[in-house]
Amino acid sequence: MKTLKALSALLAYPSPELQQAIPDIRDLLASEGVLDTRARNALAPLLERLASTDIYEAQEAYILLFDRSRSLSLHLFEHVHGESRDRGQAMVDLLTLYEEAGFTIAANELPDFVPLFLEYCATRPSAEACGLLSQPAHIFVSLAERLQKRESDYAPIFSILVALASEKPQAEAFEAILPDGEEDPNDLEALDAIWEEEEVLFGPGAANEDCGVDSLAAKLRQARRPAPGLETPQMLGPRTEIVHRQRNPSAGPTAR
């Protein structure tokens, strides 16, 4: 589903390459037909701003929104595990899911980074992709609401992801989400204190039990409980290498 790859690119750190790709992204969203007119119109302000705003202003706005506000973090497990040690195992599970599907992360990015997760979903068959979106749907709902409250033009992306999910989140799933702290992005001392946490380890050498898409869903829904080990998905596609660049002015969009 190329639409998910386009949404991944829109959530990436703004770059000149992303700005140049906006017309292609707009055309893709219309031609693939996954999004209806209403959804595409909701994305129009973001597309227009990214295409026309000075790149450094766009980058500064992105950092203030997503990097200096923990409640708006683009890392999925930040919203359910916070500083809990369970976060490390959840990272391992998600990384294992990627690797077993032949999806290689060729950059130093955490596996729960939303643009990276969407790139992975874009490589799967549509039905499977929509099922994967169902698992963090409660997080997407919360992000959409928090961004709407801040009048951010990124909010429609998360509303669209919820609409594309094959199942809508149950009420109890929201109990696992950490509350919105309403951090002041300009209070750097307070933000530094908030972001001080234990190191999260994942990858080779880390524990790799309880891996798989169902275990991932359990960890997202019930962040404070150990998730049972269940089977990993059997639908594995061809090996795919995805590059997520670090956030700097020379970094390009991830959708290619």
Secondary structure, 3 states (H helix, E strand, C coil): CHHHHHHHHHCCCCCHHHHHHHHHHHHHHHHHCCCCHHHHHHHHHHHHHHHHCCHHHHHHHHHHHHHCCHHHCCEHHHHCCCCCCHHHHHHHHHHHHHHHCCEEECCCCCCCEHHHHHHHHHCCCHHHHHHHHHCCHHHHHHHHHHHHHCCCCCHHHHHHHHHHCCCCCCHHHHHHCCCCCCCCCCCHHHHHHHHCCCCCCCCCCCCCCCCCHHHHHHHHHCCCCCCCCCCCCCCCCCCEEECCCCCCCCCCCCCC
